[in-house]
Amino acid sequence: MAHVRLAVLSAAAAATLALTACGGSSEAADEPAAASTVSIEHAQGTTEVPVDPETVFTFDLGALDTLDALGVDVAGVPQGTLPDQLSAYEGGDITNIGSMKEPDFEAIAAAAPDLIIISGRVADSYGELSEIAPTIDLSVDATDPIASFTEHTESLGRIFGAEDEVAERLGALDTRIAETKEAAASAGDGLILLTSAGEVTAYGTGSRFGLIHDVLGVEPAAAVKNEGTHGEGRLLRVHRRGQPCPPVRHRPRRRRRRSRRGRIRRPGQRTRQRHGRSEERRHHLPRLRELVPDRLRPEQPRRHGLRRR
């Protein structure tokens, strides 16, 4: 009997496990499968991007900084133009994908990336890069830089499954912006300068660096005309520190005047001719000392030891 009871219990246990396994499989089958791609809207349209791509190339240093903060591994960046805080991406195992203006299409195609991120300087290469791998253009809108940055960061959070961390970091950024605006209200005015290849240019409101004025509220120190992406440099002069600033010399243009006969005369020419005629007339007039005898002329005062004649 004991053996019969044990066999019955074993059969019941096996049936229970089978039913449990079947029930678990049914519940798992009811759950939707995780999406393998995500639609990302960017400056040049909409692109289907693989979720959590393994090999990522970026030409946008702002996106590189964001991905570095999120702990995402980036496999390829342009070499030779990285700031100090991103120097870890220079050399080593990082693929050199060209320069900030000219992509190395052969090197990019050979590496077969899963995602390519571009921005303004290589935006014209979007079509060629899109043929190699999914490409998104995260160029910042200078007219509303914070909203543009927020949208791009949220897109990166969706791609790499970091929505919660992105929302937390963006909240901290909004707090810092509010604190900076409050401090800038009493900090005086400011001027944005960029030095490159020995040239100095200024940037004002609405420029690619204009968020210092437009968002943070720093009062512009001067009215600056934005000429494309290079600012304005015509009114800037550079001198070495510790040396006096060289004076500005203005050379006024003197207008030529026309005589009554239509002939152009140089400035002062008419005056000299008039003086010449007056002197000529004076020599033809009789002199006063020739008409008045010496005894009738009053004594002239001495000046500098000489008698006036």
Secondary structure, DSSP 8 states (H G I E B T S, - for coil): -HHHHHHHHHHHHHHHHHHHHHHHHHHHHHS----SEEEEEETTEEEEEESS-SSEEES-HHHHHHHHHTT----EE-SS---GGGGGGSSTT-EE-B-SSSB-HHHHHHH--SEEEE-GGGGGGHHHHHHHS-EEE----TTSHHHHHHHHHHHHHHHTT-HHHHHHHHHHHHHHHHHHHHHHTTS-EE-EEEEETTEEEEE-TTSTTTHHHHTT--EESS-----TTS-B-TT-----TTS-------------EE-TTS-EE-TTHHHHHHHHHHHHHHHHS--HHHHS-GGGS----EETTEE--
